[in-house]
């Protein structure tokens, strides 16, 4: 049985899918969302997010379409002027809801879909290593600028976050770093490279794979709707998760999100909490 939050997220995915189909935009459900579709027929039971990837050309077109709110949804991008939008990807927010995330600014928006660009990174493994290294390390540093220490995180990551936080914003502008990262990622066309993927994803190098594994978007069932995902499902999931058919141990069955507060019935535009 879906949670109330998952039901809202499914509504957002339906909206996103319709916009993409109406405008002939390519997209793939990716990561844990795709794993859920293949292994569970929808949401991973303990998951509370949806990730979609779009080749950069389609991603830019989607951003243009969503420059202004449509229906119950609004898109925010790395170029956002809002001081508390400290994400290196775009997020499609449900403006009927409120969600506060634990980060440097305790960002308050609605529940959301992560919309990630898919970029090229090279045609040989040597090119991939060379091109990805500066993106990876700048992304890691940026993460220390936007996160806060917390229990459950590895001690050395908490130390890195603490030390990074000692550097004032006037010396290192985090928003500018995020925009710089976005620009670095779009240097190579996804469709013209042998290797590509989500360059700023949570799986690091595992998010880079042979572009042919994405292939042409293929339909898969996700709960009660049909959506698009990578063409070569088993190879894609094996690359990222290895033995993806096995369930993780109970202690690792969590979403990994740091939500401080969620209200599915009131808009963050009005909610004072």
Secondary structure as UniProt FT lines:
FT   HELIX           4..22
FT   TURN            23..24
FT   STRAND          28..29
FT   HELIX           31..40
FT   TURN            45..46
FT   STRAND          50..55
FT   HELIX           56..65
FT   TURN            71..72
FT   STRAND          73..76
FT   TURN            78..79
FT   TURN            83..84
FT   STRAND          90..94
FT   TURN            95..96
FT   STRAND          98..101
FT   TURN            104..105
FT   STRAND          108..109
FT   STRAND          112..122
FT   HELIX           125..146
FT   TURN            151..152
FT   HELIX           155..165
FT   TURN            169..171
FT   HELIX           174..185
FT   TURN            186..187
FT   HELIX           190..192
FT   STRAND          195..197
FT   TURN            199..200
FT   TURN            202..203
FT   HELIX           204..207
FT   STRAND          208..210
FT   HELIX           211..214
FT   STRAND          218..222
FT   TURN            223..224
FT   STRAND          225..229
FT   HELIX           233..241
FT   TURN            244..245
FT   HELIX           250..252
FT   STRAND          259..263
FT   TURN            268..270
//
